[in-house]
Amino acid sequence: MRRGEPVRDRTWLPELRAAIWCTAGLFTVMLLVDLANGTLDPWRALCWTAVALVLFTVLYPPRVTAGEHWLASRGPVRTRTVRTDLLVLVRRGDGVAPRLVLRDALGGRVELDPKVLTANPLLWHRLERGVRRSREHGWLRCGAVPMQALADRIDHDGARAVFDASGLE
């Protein structure tokens, strides 16, 4: 990979396929139940289609891409981008699904699942390089704790993968 070439999330396509299959499966079940009960009409089919579209929108995985000093997350409706060399905030948003929140000096904001970074070392490397540059220029004053926790997790997962591949436990 060349230095200026963007890096993409390699787990995005399988997650998209899973979202499509889940949506199609639920849509099929809803139609078949209505058909078996003899209650399927155009209005109900339209309602089930709307439910399936909402479900797909919820399940649609954001596509994370990183380049030299930027990171973008593209969802079904919009793309959010941050300049990683101008980051002013990195924090971990805990909740039902943990999120990593990145905010830059230009007002850009991206939320992403930390698993995307653990599954994609090249994405992590681009982000970490930008965070380091932000810190060197004095933009990023807080955010060391979540970044270190994520770095430790990525290092642990990488070491575990090496041990598993080599047969060592």
PEWO-V849265 format. One record per residue. N is the residue number from 1. RES is the residue in three letters. SS is DSSP state (H for helix, E for strand, C for the rest). PSI is psi in radians with two decimals (999 if undefined). BURIAL is # if it has 9 or more other ideal C-beta (glycine too) atoms within 8 Angstrom, else .. Layout:
BEGIN
<<N;RES;SS;PSI;BURIAL> <N;RES;SS;PSI;BURIAL>>
END
This chain:
BEGIN
<<1;MET;C;2.34;.> <2;ARG;C;2.74;.> <3;ARG;C;-0.76;.> <4;GLY;C;-0.10;.> <5;GLU;C;2.34;.> <6;PRO;C;2.61;.> <7;VAL;E;2.35;#> <8;ARG;E;2.73;.> <9;ASP;C;2.05;#> <10;ARG;C;-0.13;.> <11;THR;C;-0.01;#> <12;TRP;H;-0.82;#> <13;LEU;H;-0.80;.> <14;PRO;H;-0.62;.> <15;GLU;H;-0.64;#> <16;LEU;H;-0.76;#> <17;ARG;H;-0.75;.> <18;ALA;H;-0.70;#> <19;ALA;H;-0.72;#> <20;ILE;H;-0.80;#> <21;TRP;H;-0.72;.> <22;CYS;H;-0.79;#> <23;THR;H;-0.82;#> <24;ALA;H;-0.68;#> <25;GLY;H;-0.82;.> <26;LEU;H;-0.74;#> <27;PHE;H;-0.78;#> <28;THR;H;-0.78;.> <29;VAL;H;-0.77;.> <30;MET;H;-0.75;#> <31;LEU;H;-0.73;#> <32;LEU;H;-0.68;.> <33;VAL;H;-0.79;.> <34;ASP;H;-0.71;#> <35;LEU;H;-0.74;.> <36;ALA;H;-0.59;.> <37;ASN;H;-0.14;.> <38;GLY;C;0.38;.> <39;THR;C;0.11;.> <40;LEU;C;2.13;#> <41;ASP;C;2.99;.> <42;PRO;H;-0.64;.> <43;TRP;H;-0.79;.> <44;ARG;H;-0.68;#> <45;ALA;H;-0.67;#> <46;LEU;H;-0.71;.> <47;CYS;H;-0.78;.> <48;TRP;H;-0.60;#> <49;THR;H;-0.73;#> <50;ALA;H;-0.73;.> <51;VAL;H;-0.75;#> <52;ALA;H;-0.70;#> <53;LEU;H;-0.69;.> <54;VAL;H;-0.77;.> <55;LEU;H;-0.76;#> <56;PHE;H;-0.69;#> <57;THR;H;-0.67;#> <58;VAL;H;-0.71;.> <59;LEU;H;-0.27;#> <60;TYR;C;2.10;#> <61;PRO;C;2.38;.> <62;PRO;C;2.47;.> <63;ARG;E;1.98;#> <64;VAL;E;2.28;#> <65;THR;E;2.49;#> <66;ALA;E;2.49;#> <67;GLY;E;-2.87;#> <68;GLU;C;1.83;.> <69;HIS;C;0.42;#> <70;TRP;E;2.72;#> <71;LEU;E;2.35;#> <72;ALA;E;2.55;#> <73;SER;E;2.01;#> <74;ARG;E;2.07;#> <75;GLY;C;-2.94;#> <76;PRO;C;-0.37;.> <77;VAL;C;-0.73;.> <78;ARG;C;2.90;.> <79;THR;E;2.32;.> <80;ARG;E;2.39;#> <81;THR;E;2.51;#> <82;VAL;E;2.62;#> <83;ARG;C;1.99;#> <84;THR;H;-0.36;#> <85;ASP;H;-0.07;#> <86;LEU;H;0.45;#> <87;LEU;E;2.39;#> <88;VAL;E;-0.26;#> <89;LEU;E;2.29;#> <90;VAL;E;2.06;#> <91;ARG;E;2.80;#> <92;ARG;E;2.11;#> <93;GLY;E;1.89;#> <94;ASP;C;2.68;.> <95;GLY;C;-2.61;.> <96;VAL;C;-0.78;.> <97;ALA;C;2.03;.> <98;PRO;C;2.46;#> <99;ARG;E;2.60;#> <100;LEU;E;2.11;#> <101;VAL;E;2.18;#> <102;LEU;E;2.31;#> <103;ARG;E;2.38;#> <104;ASP;E;3.03;#> <105;ALA;C;-0.29;.> <106;LEU;C;0.03;.> <107;GLY;C;-0.02;.> <108;GLY;C;2.54;#> <109;ARG;E;2.30;#> <110;VAL;E;2.36;#> <111;GLU;E;2.32;#> <112;LEU;E;2.74;#> <113;ASP;C;2.23;.> <114;PRO;H;-0.39;#> <115;LYS;H;-0.49;.> <116;VAL;H;-0.70;#> <117;LEU;H;-0.64;#> <118;THR;H;-0.52;#> <119;ALA;H;-0.22;.> <120;ASN;C;1.51;#> <121;PRO;H;-0.55;.> <122;LEU;H;-0.66;#> <123;LEU;H;-0.78;#> <124;TRP;H;-0.76;#> <125;HIS;H;-0.75;.> <126;ARG;H;-0.75;#> <127;LEU;H;-0.80;#> <128;GLU;H;-0.66;#> <129;ARG;H;-0.72;#> <130;GLY;H;-0.69;#> <131;VAL;H;-0.76;#> <132;ARG;H;-0.74;.> <133;ARG;H;-0.69;#> <134;SER;H;-0.76;#> <135;ARG;H;-0.71;#> <136;GLU;H;-0.62;.> <137;HIS;C;0.01;.> <138;GLY;C;0.17;.> <139;TRP;C;-0.82;#> <140;LEU;C;1.92;#> <141;ARG;C;-0.37;.> <142;CYS;C;2.69;.> <143;GLY;C;0.05;#> <144;ALA;H;-0.63;.> <145;VAL;H;-0.91;.> <146;PRO;H;-0.58;#> <147;MET;H;-0.69;#> <148;GLN;H;-0.69;.> <149;ALA;H;-0.72;#> <150;LEU;H;-0.71;#> <151;ALA;H;-0.75;#> <152;ASP;H;-0.74;.> <153;ARG;H;-0.74;#> <154;ILE;H;-0.73;#> <155;ASP;H;-0.73;.> <156;HIS;H;-0.81;.> <157;ASP;H;-0.68;#> <158;GLY;H;-0.76;#> <159;ALA;H;-0.72;.> <160;ARG;H;-0.72;.> <161;ALA;H;-0.69;.> <162;VAL;H;-0.78;.> <163;PHE;H;-0.75;#> <164;ASP;H;-0.72;.> <165;ALA;H;-0.55;.> <166;SER;H;-0.12;.> <167;GLY;C;0.07;.> <168;LEU;C;2.55;.> <169;GLU;C;999;.>>
END
